[in-house]
């Protein structure tokens, strides 16, 4: 088995160093190299790699933001490449596949490569995504405004209505995300990725809690870990085993699982009323 690999780092020398070391590993194949987060997202969608060496501190889009934009179905294994201090490293060490601290040394690189091999032999994509979401939330401070605050206090203030905005904490700021702008939501353990207006926000809570907040005329659950905005579904395509694929405006695909086949009527009726 060849481990299809993408190297993402805004520093040319750092990319070159990983490339040289990786070419000495006969079971690894470099399919792309990227200098920023946007290039990385495009390459991951195109090549669907098994592994990404991902720099965290990049201009424009950080490594964390790259991960947050990736759908659960296409999440590769990730080895962080970082110059973060020891406190952040401890968080990576506890939950990530692995990390490489710049400047990278040979024994540490060899250890990371072997750890990747072990994970590929017994890979659990869902557990990997859960760990990454925890890391993102811990390091960036995302998702600290829990949904239970809205559930407990928001309904009273809204006199029984549905919230028009989700307040989500990002670091020291609280971002007000218009509910109408939400395209879809996918779950990652104790966190959810709220995809809205081309951005991804991380929110702590459960899908059940979020379902209670959102208007069912506009939002429906189509998978154990996915909620979709009905108005943005462009087409519905049948798949094997009674599953379907939904294509959203913009081209993103989501799976409608057999468990939620009763939701098909929402998409075939042509109405969300």
C-alpha positions in Angstrom: 0.0 0.0 0.0 1.3 3.4 -1.0 0.5 6.2 1.5 -0.6 9.1 -0.7 0.8 12.3 1.0 0.4 16.0 0.7 2.9 18.5 2.3 1.5 21.8 3.4 3.8 24.6 4.6 4.3 28.2 3.6 8.1 27.8 4.0 9.9 26.4 1.0 12.8 25.0 3.1 10.4 23.2 5.5 8.5 21.6 2.6 11.8 20.5 1.0 13.0 19.0 4.3 9.9 16.9 4.6 10.1 15.9 0.9 13.7 14.7 1.2 13.0 12.6 4.2 9.8 11.2 2.9 11.3 10.1 -0.4 13.5 7.7 1.6 10.3 5.9 2.7 9.3 3.5 -0.2 5.7 3.1 1.0 5.0 6.9 0.9 4.1 8.8 -2.3 4.0 12.6 -2.4 1.1 13.6 -4.6 1.1 17.4 -4.0 2.9 20.2 -2.1 1.1 23.4 -1.1 2.2 26.8 0.2 -1.0 27.9 1.8 -4.4 26.8 3.2 -6.4 27.5 0.0 -4.0 25.4 -2.1 -4.2 22.6 0.6 -8.1 22.5 0.5 -8.1 22.2 -3.3 -5.3 19.5 -3.3 -7.1 17.4 -0.6 -10.3 17.5 -2.6 -8.5 16.6 -5.8 -6.1 13.9 -4.6 -7.9 12.5 -1.5 -4.7 11.7 0.3 -4.1 9.3 3.1 -1.9 11.7 5.0 -1.2 15.5 5.2 1.9 17.1 6.8 0.2 20.3 7.9 1.8 23.5 9.1 -0.2 25.4 11.6 1.0 29.0 11.3 0.3 30.1 7.7 -0.8 33.4 6.4 -4.4 33.8 5.2 -5.6 30.4 6.5 -4.1 28.5 9.4 -3.7 24.8 9.6 -6.6 24.7 12.0 -8.8 26.5 9.6 -7.9 24.0 6.8 -9.0 21.1 9.1 -12.2 22.9 10.0 -13.2 23.3 6.3 -12.8 19.6 5.5 -15.9 17.4 5.6 -15.8 14.3 7.7 -15.9 11.9 4.7 -12.6 13.3 3.3 -10.5 13.8 6.4 -7.0 12.4 6.0 -4.6 11.5 8.8 -2.7 14.7 9.9 0.8 15.2 11.2 1.2 18.8 12.5 4.3 20.8 11.7 4.6 23.5 14.2 6.7 26.0 16.0 4.2 26.3 18.9 5.5 26.3 22.5 5.5 23.2 24.8 2.1 23.9 26.3 0.4 23.5 22.9 2.6 20.5 22.0 1.2 18.7 25.1 -2.3 19.1 23.6 -1.2 17.7 20.3 0.6 14.9 22.0 -2.5 13.9 23.9 -4.9 13.7 20.9 -3.2 14.2 17.5 -1.8 11.5 15.3 1.6 13.2 15.8 3.4 16.5 15.5 6.8 17.7 14.3 8.4 20.6 16.0 10.5 22.9 13.8 13.4 22.4 13.1 12.6 18.8 12.4 15.2 16.2 13.4 15.7 12.7 11.8 14.7 10.4 14.8 11.6 12.4 15.4 10.5 12.3 11.8 11.1 8.5 11.7 8.9 8.1 14.8 6.1 10.2 13.2 6.2 8.1 10.0 6.0 4.9 12.0 3.0 6.2 14.0 1.3 7.0 10.7 1.8 3.5 9.5 0.2 2.2 12.8 -2.8 4.4 12.4 -3.3 3.4 8.8 -3.3 -0.3 9.8 -6.2 0.4 12.2 -7.7 3.7 11.1 -10.8 5.2 12.7 -11.6 8.4 10.8 -14.4 9.5 13.1 -12.2 9.3 16.2 -9.4 11.1 14.4 -11.8 14.0 13.5 -13.0 14.1 17.1 -9.4 14.5 18.4 -8.7 17.3 15.8 -11.8 19.2 16.8 -10.8 19.1 20.4 -7.4 20.4 19.5 -8.8 23.2 17.5 -11.2 24.2 20.3 -8.5 24.1 22.9 -5.8 26.1 21.1 -8.1 28.7 19.5 -10.7 29.0 22.2 -13.5 28.2 19.8 -16.9 26.9 20.8 -16.8 28.0 24.4 -20.3 29.5 24.3 -22.2 26.3 24.8 -25.6 25.6 23.3 -27.2 24.9 26.6 -26.9 28.6 27.4 -29.2 29.3 24.4 -31.5 26.4 25.3 -31.8 27.6 28.9 -32.1 31.4 28.4 -32.6 32.1 24.7 -36.1 30.6 24.4 -37.4 32.8 27.2 -36.0 35.9 25.7 -37.4 35.0 22.3 -40.9 34.2 23.8 -40.9 30.8 22.2 -39.5 31.8 18.8 -36.5 30.4 17.0 -33.1 32.2 17.3 -32.1 34.2 14.3 -28.4 34.3 15.4 -26.0 31.7 16.9 -23.4 33.4 19.1 -20.2 31.4 18.9 -17.0 32.3 20.8 -13.8 32.4 18.8 -10.9 33.3 21.0 -11.7 36.6 22.7 -14.5 37.4 20.3 -18.1 36.2 20.0 -19.2 35.8 16.4 -22.8 36.2 15.6 -23.7 33.7 12.9 -27.0 34.3 11.2 -29.0 31.1 11.2 -30.3 31.7 7.7 -26.7 31.7 6.4 -26.0 28.1 7.7 -25.5 25.7 4.8 -24.9 22.5 6.7 -23.7 21.2 10.1 -21.6 18.1 10.8 -20.7 16.7 14.2 -17.3 15.8 15.6 -17.6 14.2 19.0 -18.5 16.9 21.5 -18.3 19.6 18.8 -20.1 20.6 15.7 -18.8 22.4 12.6 -21.2 25.1 11.5 -20.7 25.8 7.8 -22.1 29.2 7.0 -21.5 31.7 4.2 -18.3 30.0 3.2 -16.8 29.9 6.7 -16.7 27.2 9.3 -17.4 27.8 13.0 -16.8 25.3 15.8 -19.5 25.0 18.4 -19.6 22.8 21.5 -22.8 20.8 21.9 -24.8 18.0 20.4 -26.8 17.6 17.3 -30.0 17.0 19.3 -29.5 20.3 21.1 -29.0 22.1 17.8 -32.1 20.4 16.3 -34.2 21.9 19.1 -33.0 25.4 18.2 -33.3 25.3 14.4 -36.6 25.6 12.5 -37.5 22.1 11.2 -39.1 23.8 8.2 -35.7 25.0 7.1 -33.3 22.5 8.6 -33.4 18.7 8.7 -31.1 16.0 9.9 -30.1 13.7 7.0 -27.4 11.6 8.8 -26.4 10.8 12.4 -23.8 13.6 12.2 -25.3 15.9 9.6 -28.0 18.7 9.5 -28.7 20.4 6.2 -30.4 23.7 5.1 -33.3 22.5 2.9 -33.4 25.6 0.8 -29.8 25.0 -0.4 -30.3 21.5 -1.7 -29.9 21.6 -5.5 -30.3 17.9 -6.4 -30.9 14.4 -4.9 -29.1 11.4 -6.3 -29.9 7.8 -5.4 -27.0 5.6 -4.2 -26.6 1.9 -3.3 -28.2 0.4 -0.1 -31.0 2.9 0.0 -28.7 5.9 0.6 -28.8 9.2 -1.3 -26.4 12.0 -2.0 -27.6 15.6 -1.7 -25.8 18.3 -3.7 -25.9 21.8 -2.3 -25.7 25.1 -4.0 -22.0 25.5 -4.5 -21.4 21.8 -5.3 -20.8 20.3 -1.8 -22.2 16.8 -1.4 -23.8 15.3 1.7 -25.0 11.7 2.3 -28.6 11.0 3.3 -28.4 7.7 5.2 -30.9 4.9 5.1 -32.0 5.8 8.7 -33.2 9.2 7.5 -34.9 8.0 4.3 -38.2 9.5 5.5 -36.7 12.9 5.0 -36.7 12.4 1.2 -40.2 14.0 1.0 -38.7 17.3 2.1 -36.5 17.4 -1.0 -39.1 16.0 -3.5 -41.9 18.2 -2.5 -40.1 21.4 -3.7 -41.4 23.2 -0.6 -40.1 23.9 2.9 -43.4 25.1 4.3 
